[in-house]
């Protein structure tokens, strides 16, 4: 077995979990753990927003370069029925010391539904 590839895989997994914990902490929730033995695929973070009256299922991905279509497909597959899927994308740089760039990506219709004020149209 190639131990360097195994070590790289462990480091990548640990880095991903660190990003998940950090983003979950920003929202004041904990990251979701894998349901052992169920084979169920679920998002990394579930955020029930009382203010927005929706539950956001957030899939965290970190990349140097991102294929958004592929990442979005995975986000939607892991989203629970009735929840709003959100892709949290952490873009890394190959240059040490460069700050991370973090993005929240969602369907336009979901975004409009979240900010729309039923009485007057769009809430500003």
C-alpha positions as CSV (number, residue, x, y, z in Angstrom):
1,X,0.0,0.0,0.0
2,X,1.1,3.6,-0.6
3,X,1.4,5.1,2.8
4,X,1.9,8.6,1.5
5,X,-1.5,8.5,-0.3
6,X,-3.1,7.1,2.9
7,X,-1.5,9.9,5.0
8,X,-2.7,12.5,2.5
9,X,-6.2,11.1,2.6
10,X,-6.3,11.3,6.4
11,X,-5.0,14.9,6.3
12,X,-7.6,15.9,3.8
13,X,-10.4,14.2,5.8
14,X,-9.2,16.0,9.0
15,X,-9.0,19.4,7.2
16,X,-12.6,18.9,5.9
17,X,-13.9,18.1,9.3
18,X,-12.1,21.2,10.7
19,X,-13.9,23.4,8.1
20,X,-17.2,21.8,8.9
21,X,-16.8,22.5,12.6
22,X,-15.7,26.0,11.9
23,X,-18.6,26.8,9.7
24,X,-21.1,25.1,12.0
25,X,-19.7,27.2,14.9
26,X,-20.3,30.4,12.9
27,X,-24.0,29.4,12.9
28,X,-24.0,28.3,16.5
29,X,-24.7,24.6,15.7
30,X,-22.7,21.4,15.6
31,X,-21.7,19.5,12.5
32,X,-23.8,16.4,11.8
33,X,-22.0,13.1,12.4
34,X,-22.3,10.2,10.0
35,X,-25.1,7.9,11.0
36,X,-23.1,4.7,11.7
37,X,-24.3,1.6,9.8
38,X,-27.3,3.3,8.2
39,X,-25.6,4.1,4.9
40,X,-27.7,7.3,5.0
41,X,-26.1,10.3,3.2
42,X,-26.8,13.6,4.9
43,X,-25.5,17.1,4.8
44,X,-22.6,18.2,7.0
45,X,-24.6,20.9,8.8
46,X,-28.3,21.4,9.5
47,X,-29.4,24.9,10.4
48,X,-33.0,25.4,11.5
49,X,-33.5,29.1,11.0
50,X,-36.4,30.5,13.1
51,X,-36.0,33.9,11.5
52,X,-36.3,32.5,8.0
53,X,-38.7,29.7,9.0
54,X,-36.7,27.1,7.0
55,X,-34.1,24.5,7.7
56,X,-30.9,24.8,5.7
57,X,-29.0,21.6,4.8
58,X,-25.4,22.8,4.3
59,X,-22.8,20.7,2.5
60,X,-19.3,21.8,3.1
61,X,-16.6,21.4,0.4
62,X,-13.1,22.7,0.3
63,X,-11.2,22.9,-3.0
64,X,-8.4,24.8,-4.7
65,X,-10.4,24.7,-7.9
66,X,-14.1,23.8,-7.9
67,X,-16.4,22.1,-10.3
68,X,-19.6,23.8,-9.1
69,X,-22.0,21.6,-11.1
70,X,-20.6,18.4,-9.6
71,X,-20.5,19.9,-6.0
72,X,-24.0,21.2,-6.3
73,X,-25.4,17.8,-7.4
74,X,-23.9,16.2,-4.3
75,X,-25.3,19.0,-2.1
76,X,-28.8,18.4,-3.5
77,X,-28.6,14.6,-3.1
78,X,-27.7,14.9,0.6
79,X,-30.4,17.5,1.4
80,X,-33.3,16.2,3.4
81,X,-36.8,16.5,1.9
82,X,-38.4,19.9,2.7
83,X,-35.0,21.5,3.6
84,X,-33.2,24.1,1.5
85,X,-29.8,22.9,0.1
86,X,-26.8,25.2,0.5
87,X,-23.3,24.6,-0.7
88,X,-20.7,26.1,1.6
89,X,-17.5,26.3,-0.6
90,X,-14.2,27.0,1.0
91,X,-11.7,28.0,-1.6
92,X,-8.1,27.4,-0.7
93,X,-4.9,28.7,-2.3
94,X,-1.7,26.8,-3.0
95,X,0.1,29.8,-1.4
96,X,0.6,29.5,2.3
97,X,-0.8,32.5,4.3
98,X,-3.4,33.4,1.7
99,X,-6.7,33.8,3.5
100,X,-9.5,31.3,2.7
101,X,-12.5,32.5,0.7
102,X,-15.8,31.1,1.8
103,X,-19.0,31.2,-0.2
104,X,-22.6,30.1,0.3
105,X,-24.2,28.9,-2.9
106,X,-27.9,28.1,-3.4
107,X,-30.6,28.0,-6.1
108,X,-31.8,31.4,-7.1
109,X,-35.5,30.5,-6.5
110,X,-34.6,29.4,-2.9
111,X,-32.7,32.7,-2.4
112,X,-35.7,34.7,-3.7
113,X,-38.1,32.8,-1.4
114,X,-35.8,33.6,1.6
115,X,-35.6,37.3,1.0
116,X,-39.1,37.9,-0.4
117,X,-41.5,39.8,1.8
118,X,-45.0,38.4,1.1
119,X,-46.6,41.8,1.6
120,X,-44.5,44.1,-0.5
121,X,-42.3,41.9,-2.8
122,X,-38.6,41.9,-2.0
123,X,-37.5,42.8,1.5
124,X,-34.6,45.3,1.5
